[in-house]
Amino acid sequence: MAPGNQKKALITGITGQDGSYLAEFLLGKGYEVHGVIRRSSTFNTQRIEHLYEDFHKKDAKLFLHYGDLSDSSRLTTLLQTVAPDEVYNLAAQSHVRVSFDEPEHTGNTTGLGSIRLLEAIRLLGLECRFYQASSSEMFGATPPPQNEETVFYPRSPYGAAKLYSHWVTKNYREGYGMFATSGILFNHESPRRGETFVTRKITRAVARIAAGVQDTLYLGNLDAIRDWGYAPEYVQAMWMMLQADEPDDFVIATGTKYSVEDFLGFAFEHAGLDWKKYVKFDERYLRPTEVDALVGDRSKAERVLGWAPKVLTPELARIMVDADQQILEHEGQPWTDRPFRGTEGS
């Protein structure tokens, strides 16, 4: 543990939606946070710019390191150098539709990346706690509600890669006695969600249509049923899993079900618009194999961890529309939502 009983956390995928919220949450808890980022010719750290301070400062608590889940030697070096108390593996090729176009890349990062981390931790003999970001997409074609005992039936290269990571995490826990846990998170969204994901694509379009800078939104399957929650609440669940007495796997979900069409209605109605006037179908957004319904049963997480969601889908849609309107108003200027402001990460 870091000096003065300050915990250290290593986050892969720190520049993503979940990674940025988790970093913000852990910093509020007093952690020293280390993030793994991929080298790029352009900056891709917009989601954490409000958190970053020059590492030369004496009281700096956030440090970024170049690395990639496909490079086991680099991951081993980082783990040895940082010696974290907690490791959160959030990095992935995370877009389900794109995984059909890039199946090999998805398998190499989303699947094999986890075992590279787990094996490095094992070989180094680190006594750290490990969190694996599993996904409801592992359930795929299995009918809801889905819980920790539900049979997996992934319907995409992404879901299959996540399932591999899920099982090797369980194997390292049982085989080597590692504190390795998986959070089976159902869909969780926010203003920091990538713009190609359907919820953010919708709320961004609402803001732009209301402002008169866009007139059409193209979407695929509107009948898909999902269990959408609020990402800042879900990263708190990740942390709670690593504070538990024993490692285990947990479904994190709201337990509510809404279709893409429902989400459209909530978002457009919040801006005083009728979605049917603006939305057009585009078959290119359909998946080769669709997942009809994902709805989680969070009973175990509520019983063991004491975790329960506060924000449900209708409010989530309103939060995201409001944020996208703010982003549009501040176009060309830095702006980010601050869900943990004034809470100290509690």
C-alpha positions, -999 to +999 in steps of 0.1 A: +000+000+000+012+035-008+027+057+020+003+069+047-021+040+040-030+056+007-043+030-017-030+028-053-052+017-082-043+009-118-070+014-144-069+001-180-092+020-202-090+051-180-099+074-210-132+057-216-166+064-201-162+040-171-125+046-166-130+084-163-158+081-138-139+054-118-108+076-117-128+106-105-145+084-079-113+069-066-095+103-064-124+114-043-117+085-020-081+095-016-065+070-039-034+074-060-046+066-095-026+052-123-041+049-158-029+030-188-034+049-221-025+039-257+001+060-276-016+082-302-005+111-324-035+131-311-047+135-275-076+112-265-078+122-228-108+146-230-128+127-204-101+130-177-086+165-185-105+180-156-088+155-133-052+157-146-025+177-129+012+179-138+029+149-123+057+172-112+035+186-085+041+173-051+005+165-044-003+149-078-026+119-075-032+109-111-005+094-133-008+082-169+014+055-185+016+043-221+006+007-225-016-017-244-035-049-236-018-066-265+017-060-250+022-084-221+058-073-214+047-037-210+018-047-187+042-067-165+066-037-163+037-014-153+023-037-127+058-042-112+065-005-112+032+008-098+026-021-074-011-013-072-035-024-044-063-027-069-064-033-107-095-025-127-095-039-162-119-017-182-100-015-215-116-032-245-128-029-281-162-022-266-185-016-295-206-047-302-215-039-338-178-031-346-168-064-331-183-081-362-161-060-384-130-064-362-134-099-346-097-107-343-088-073-328-117-077-304-106-111-293-070-100-288-078-070-266-112-077-250-104-114-245-067-120-243-059-087-226-074-100-193-053-131-191-021-111-199-029-090-168-039-119-146-008-139-156+015-109-149-001-104-115+005-141-108+041-142-120+050-111-101+034-124-069+014-092-064-011-092-036-035-069-054-073-072-060-084-075-096-116-064-112-127-077-146-153-057-166-176-085-177-208-077-198-244-085-201-237-093-238-223-126-225-260-137-219-269-129-255-298-152-266-306-164-231-341-150-221-343-125-192-341-119-163-305-128-162-284-133-130-251-148-119-264-184-125-280-178-159-265-198-188-243-177-212-251-176-249-231-147-265-242-135-299-213-114-310-174-116-311-175-090-283-198-111-261-176-142-268-144-123-260-159-110-227-170-145-218-134-157-222-122-130-199-150-138-174-141-174-172-103-170-170-109-145-141-129-171-123-102-197-131-074-176-117-095-170-086-102-206-080-069-220-093-044-195-077-064-180-048-063-146-064-088-119-053-103-117-088-138-106-093-160-099-123-188-073-125-214-084-151-226-049-159-257-043-179-259-013-202-249+018-184-248+052-201-239+088-194-229+121-211-194+106-215-207+076-235-191+074-270-211+091-297-215+059-318-234+041-290-271+042-295-282+061-264-256+088-269-263+089-306-299+096-298-294+123-271-267+141-292-291+141-321-319+155-299-297+184-289-286+191-324-321+188-339-335+211-312-308+236-321-315+233-358-281+219-368-294+183-377-326+171-393-324+133-394-313+105-371-306+071-387-310+040-365-313+002-368-333-021-345-357-001-324-373-032-308-342-043-288-349-044-250-322-032-227-317-025-190-301+010-190-284+024-159-263+055-150-225+049-154-213+069-123-234+046-101-220+015-118-184+024-112-192+027-075-203-009-077-169-019-092-152-004-062-176-021-037-167-055-052-131-050-044-138-040-008-158-072-001-145-098+022-144-125-005-140-123-043-171-131-063-191-122-094-220-098-094-247-087-118-251-049-118-284-037-133-315-017-126-339-046-133-360-025-156-366-030-193-371-005-221-368-007-258-347+016-280-380+031-291-388+039-255-355+056-250-362+076-282-395+087-267-379+098-234-351+118-251-371+135-278-401+143-254-377+160-230-368+185-258-405+189-268-400+169-300-417+140-317-391+114-326-412+099-355-406+131-375-368+127-374-358+091-372-351+069-403-342+032-405-308+022-418-302-016-421-264-010-419-268-006-381-283-041-377-261-068-363-257-102-381-270-118-349-293-096-327-297-098-289-334-093-283-336-086-246-311-081-217-326-074-183-306-080-151-314-094-117-292-075-092-305-092-061-271-107-051-253-073-054-280-056-033-279-084-007-241-087-004-227-053-014-257-031-005-257-017-040-288-004-057-294+021-085-310+055-081-312+067-117-335+047-140-338+050-178-363+079-181-342+101-159-310+089-176-323+100-210-331+135-196-296+138-180-280+129-213-301+153-234-294+182-209-257+174-211-256+172-249-273+206-250-247+220-227-219+205-249-234+220-280-236+254-263-199+251-252-188+238-286-151+244-291-146+248-253-138+221-227-169+209-208-176+178-189-203+166-165-193+163-128-215+137-111-192+134-080-188+171-074-193+179-037-198+142-028-161+133-023-169+101-042-193+088-016 
